[in-house]
Amino acid sequence: MSDGLESSDHDVILDSINEGVFTVDTNWKITTFNRAAERITGVLKKNAIGKTCYDVFHADICEKNCALRQTFNTRKPFMNTTARIVNHHGLHIPIRISTAILKDKTGKVIGGVETFQDLSQIEELQKELYNHYTFEDIVGRSSVMMDLFKILPQIAESSSTVLIEGPSGTGKELFARAIHNLSPRKKKRFVAVNCAALPDTLLESELFGHKAGAYTDAKRDKAGRFILANGGTIFLDEIGDISPALQVRLLRVLQERIVEPLGSVNPIPIDVRVVVATNKELTKLIQAEKFRNDLYYRIRVIHLILPELKQRREDIPLLIDHFLSKFNRLQGKDIAGMSAEAMAHLMKYDFPGNIRELENIIEQAFVLCNGGMIELSHLPPELRPQTMSAVDTLNPISIKSTI
């Protein structure tokens, strides 16, 4: 040992560290094993010394993605790689790993060192935080979102028509589904219709149905979405895009609670909760005589306005955790989180595509990140500093967000 420190002195230093530390020789035999390593693994030092690290840790990365082996091969340290080990009691423990090469005074490689941190408590706190700040599938802890969470149960209890306004990507359908799931109608259907996705003639048939022979291709009766949603909830998204003629028909449905399928003379009574949404300012459409004033006040019984993501920046880390958990589950990865530098850039970004754009950004990062932490180099080019070189970015592909 150098600098006048004896082996026992090094043991005392290592035992005072809260992170697990162990070293191996070039034959992968454990040569030191500190007290924190004992606590995390449940394996005593005397039982670990002399054994291969795989026999002690049984980590999920040992066979193919061993961080220490990569460090030996590249001669470069690895920082913040994540893994799960199986402790002495058979429990899976999430850990964060850093590795480095050990050399003697002459520069000869004599082994490697690995430090590891138990993430169990952090993982539990994240779960508790996430559960505390979710409402149905809606994530948020900002004051504006908490105010919306408070009134949603009251809104759900009524049968009044709801207008949800907000920019694209703010989660309008999630709020509509939450209203349905919290309501007495939750055991009946939730039927969603994108009014902007169909031309007027097809949309009319979709909403109200038709009788056989009502038009050339109508070979048999078809029940409309209002009838399918009877007893439940119908969600009409992009309501600002429907034509003036269809607005008249929709107004009658809302006033009289009946539908008339195309080609029928017999009105059908319905019992449907109506929730509509738009990313347009309906008052401006009214001024331009593109939206009926009487229909506006018929759908605006209860009015919810969803904020842009840039107006609720404190929700961004929580949403990132939500999407990390989602993509870890879907893609079979174990990415621990996002680096402070990458997080800082996302916190400054304005997200014109709102939550949907953030989700697309995280999904792209998962494609580019092989494990550990999402770094700045994994983010889309527009979110990275212009000074980063092509080599730094590690991003040979371009994935465009769908907003």
Secondary structure in CASP SS format (residue, H / E / C, confidence):
PFRMAT SS
TARGET T0000
AUTHOR 0000-0000-0000
METHOD secondary structure of the structure
MODEL  1
M C 1.00
S C 1.00
D C 1.00
G C 1.00
L C 1.00
E C 1.00
S H 1.00
S H 1.00
D H 1.00
H H 1.00
D H 1.00
V H 1.00
I H 1.00
L H 1.00
D H 1.00
S C 1.00
I C 1.00
N C 1.00
E C 1.00
G E 1.00
V E 1.00
F E 1.00
T E 1.00
V E 1.00
D C 1.00
T C 1.00
N C 1.00
W C 1.00
K E 1.00
I E 1.00
T E 1.00
T E 1.00
F E 1.00
N C 1.00
R H 1.00
A H 1.00
A H 1.00
E H 1.00
R H 1.00
I H 1.00
T H 1.00
G C 1.00
V C 1.00
L C 1.00
K H 1.00
K H 1.00
N H 1.00
A H 1.00
I C 1.00
G C 1.00
K C 1.00
T E 1.00
C H 1.00
Y H 1.00
D H 1.00
V H 1.00
F H 1.00
H C 1.00
A C 1.00
D C 1.00
I C 1.00
C C 1.00
E C 1.00
K C 1.00
N C 1.00
C C 1.00
A H 1.00
L H 1.00
R H 1.00
Q H 1.00
T H 1.00
F H 1.00
N H 1.00
T H 1.00
R C 1.00
K C 1.00
P C 1.00
F E 1.00
M E 1.00
N E 1.00
T E 1.00
T E 1.00
A E 1.00
R E 1.00
I E 1.00
V E 1.00
N C 1.00
H C 1.00
H C 1.00
G C 1.00
L C 1.00
H E 1.00
I E 1.00
P E 1.00
I E 1.00
R E 1.00
I E 1.00
S E 1.00
T E 1.00
A E 1.00
I E 1.00
L E 1.00
K E 1.00
D C 1.00
K C 1.00
T C 1.00
G C 1.00
K C 1.00
V E 1.00
I E 1.00
G E 1.00
G E 1.00
V E 1.00
E E 1.00
T E 1.00
F E 1.00
Q E 1.00
D E 1.00
L C 1.00
S H 1.00
Q H 1.00
I H 1.00
E H 1.00
E H 1.00
L H 1.00
Q H 1.00
K H 1.00
E H 1.00
L H 1.00
Y H 1.00
N H 1.00
H H 1.00
Y C 1.00
T E 1.00
F E 1.00
E C 1.00
D C 1.00
I E 1.00
V E 1.00
G C 1.00
R C 1.00
S C 1.00
S H 1.00
V H 1.00
M H 1.00
M H 1.00
D H 1.00
L H 1.00
F H 1.00
K H 1.00
I H 1.00
L H 1.00
P H 1.00
Q H 1.00
I H 1.00
A H 1.00
E H 1.00
S C 1.00
S C 1.00
S C 1.00
T C 1.00
V E 1.00
L E 1.00
I E 1.00
E E 1.00
G C 1.00
P C 1.00
S C 1.00
G C 1.00
T C 1.00
G C 1.00
K H 1.00
E H 1.00
L H 1.00
F H 1.00
A H 1.00
R H 1.00
A H 1.00
I H 1.00
H H 1.00
N H 1.00
L C 1.00
S C 1.00
P C 1.00
R C 1.00
K C 1.00
K C 1.00
K C 1.00
R C 1.00
F E 1.00
V E 1.00
A E 1.00
V E 1.00
N E 1.00
C C 1.00
A C 1.00
A C 1.00
L C 1.00
P C 1.00
D H 1.00
T H 1.00
L H 1.00
L H 1.00
E H 1.00
S H 1.00
E H 1.00
L H 1.00
F H 1.00
G E 1.00
H E 1.00
K C 1.00
A C 1.00
G C 1.00
A C 1.00
Y C 1.00
T C 1.00
D C 1.00
A C 1.00
K C 1.00
R C 1.00
D C 1.00
K E 1.00
A E 1.00
G C 1.00
R H 1.00
F H 1.00
I H 1.00
L H 1.00
A C 1.00
N C 1.00
G C 1.00
G C 1.00
T E 1.00
I E 1.00
F E 1.00
L E 1.00
D E 1.00
E C 1.00
I H 1.00
G H 1.00
D H 1.00
I C 1.00
S C 1.00
P H 1.00
A H 1.00
L H 1.00
Q H 1.00
V H 1.00
R H 1.00
L H 1.00
L H 1.00
R H 1.00
V H 1.00
L H 1.00
Q H 1.00
E H 1.00
R C 1.00
I E 1.00
V E 1.00
E C 1.00
P C 1.00
L E 1.00
G C 1.00
S C 1.00
V C 1.00
N C 1.00
P C 1.00
I E 1.00
P E 1.00
I C 1.00
D C 1.00
V C 1.00
R E 1.00
V E 1.00
V E 1.00
V E 1.00
A E 1.00
T E 1.00
N C 1.00
K C 1.00
E C 1.00
L H 1.00
T H 1.00
K H 1.00
L H 1.00
I H 1.00
Q H 1.00
A C 1.00
E C 1.00
K C 1.00
F C 1.00
R C 1.00
N H 1.00
D H 1.00
L H 1.00
Y H 1.00
Y H 1.00
R H 1.00
I H 1.00
R C 1.00
V C 1.00
I E 1.00
H E 1.00
L E 1.00
I E 1.00
L C 1.00
P C 1.00
E C 1.00
L H 1.00
K H 1.00
Q H 1.00
R C 1.00
R H 1.00
E H 1.00
D H 1.00
I H 1.00
P H 1.00
L H 1.00
L H 1.00
I H 1.00
D H 1.00
H H 1.00
F H 1.00
L H 1.00
S H 1.00
K H 1.00
F H 1.00
N H 1.00
R H 1.00
L H 1.00
Q H 1.00
G C 1.00
K C 1.00
D C 1.00
I C 1.00
A C 1.00
G E 1.00
M E 1.00
S C 1.00
A H 1.00
E H 1.00
A H 1.00
M H 1.00
A H 1.00
H H 1.00
L H 1.00
M H 1.00
K H 1.00
Y C 1.00
D C 1.00
F C 1.00
P C 1.00
G C 1.00
N H 1.00
I H 1.00
R H 1.00
E H 1.00
L H 1.00
E H 1.00
N H 1.00
I H 1.00
I H 1.00
E H 1.00
Q H 1.00
A H 1.00
F H 1.00
V H 1.00
L H 1.00
C C 1.00
N C 1.00
G C 1.00
G C 1.00
M E 1.00
I E 1.00
E C 1.00
L H 1.00
S H 1.00
H H 1.00
L C 1.00
P C 1.00
P H 1.00
E H 1.00
L H 1.00
R C 1.00
P C 1.00
Q C 1.00
T C 1.00
M C 1.00
S C 1.00
A H 1.00
V H 1.00
D H 1.00
T H 1.00
L C 1.00
N C 1.00
P C 1.00
I C 1.00
S C 1.00
I C 1.00
K C 1.00
S C 1.00
T C 1.00
I C 1.00
END
